[in-house]
Amino acid sequence: MTAILIFVGLLISFTIIEFLFLKFNGDPVPPPDIPRGVTTYGEGDPLNYVVMGDSTAVGQGGDYTTGIATSTARHLATAKQVMMTNVAVSGARAKDVFEKQLSDAIKAKPDVVLIIVGSNDITHITKTSSIKQSITKTVTQLIGSNCEVKIILTGSAEMGAVPRLPQPLRFVAGQRVKVVNSIFKEIVNTNQLTFSPIAEKTGETFKKDHSLFAKDNFHPNSKGYDVWIPVISTSLDEAITTQPSHCK
């Protein structure tokens, strides 16, 4: 009995320490107040571009004007007149993308959709079945609204690199990223979409260089987003040139 009490006491102490580390490791960075209407970039044939997802899609921790949404819109605008609508919301999980963002996304009549979500599903320990269901429904309805739409999924970033998470939570989060992203890849393969491998391509860079994180030790800063943007831009190009039509 004494050994059990000692073990329970140690477990409680460890849990408290982990909680305090999470709570006080870093200073908060508020989500930016971003434009919610249509923002136009470039000239040429029109292309409606919609960004959906979480805090990284609104550039929390960095400068929104050089973040993922605006930078990828400018990238697409080298050959098109891009009308970009960002419906992403900080804190969003897969179910929020489906339940709270999809209707606004469809209203924008997208030709190209970038969905950046998954990281919050890691930290909230969302069931993989729920993630799969939410993203599948989102994809299905986007295709239903326009069978020529090009859809890009990033899955979760490499949460095993996030300094805000203490060990062993950081290790556990890193392992869960692989599981969750396998779900996104399955959806991509089933629906002939495009996967943008930000965790695989940039995870080691973030693990080695914590200067890529904002002062909250959780979100990327502008330098961090700059690491992701080329990977996502390449995936956008791939989607536009090689993703097949979903029309039957």
Secondary structure, 3 states (H helix, E strand, C coil): CHHHHHHHHHHHHHHHHHHHHHHHCCCCCCCCCCCCCCEEECCCCEEEEEEEECHHHHCCCCCHHHCHHHHHHHHHCCCCEEEEEECCCCCCCHHHHHHHHHHHHHHCCCCEEEEECCHHHHHCCCCHHHHHHHHHHHHHHHHHHCCCCEEEECCCCCHHHCCCCCCCHHHHHHHHHHHHHHHHHHHHHHHCCEECCHHHHHHHHHHHCHHHECCCCCCECHHHHHHHHHHHHHHHHHHHHHCCCCCC
